[in-house]
Amino acid sequence: MQELTIYDRTFFGENVGEVQITISGEITTVREIITARVEAEVSSYNRQQVQYFRGLVQPSEGEQTQNGFRLKTRQKIDPEQHTYLALDCFLKNQYFILIDDVQAESLDQEVTLRPKTEISFLKLTPLVGG
């Protein structure tokens, strides 16, 4: 088991968030990294039931705000459904993943984890009027 910190960054390298994940084994895939991240975020939210969900992708019933995604009613998020949404967003290039500063290309890409492996997620934001 390896404990990793995933960083959310802007394209200018600014750290805007982070999440701790656990991966079993030294070799994993991009799909497993995304799944572990989403499961960690959803698990934390479901335990705490805070007002805003701060995660990789917007829950289906969520509204984006400056503080995160606000659900109309506080409810548990389905981790499996949310994982499928996150994987689909990766396939649609709605965010990028950098692993030791190299862009991940596919969900099935294998990744060898080392003690200092750095994983960053860069979300794309739509342009206003675009």
Secondary structure as UniProt FT lines:
FT   STRAND          2..9
FT   TURN            11..12
FT   STRAND          15..23
FT   STRAND          27..29
FT   HELIX           30..48
FT   STRAND          52..53
FT   TURN            60..61
FT   STRAND          62..65
FT   TURN            66..67
FT   STRAND          68..71
FT   HELIX           79..91
FT   TURN            92..93
FT   STRAND          95..99
FT   TURN            100..101
FT   STRAND          102..103
FT   TURN            107..108
FT   STRAND          110..112
FT   TURN            115..116
FT   STRAND          119..123
FT   TURN            128..129
//
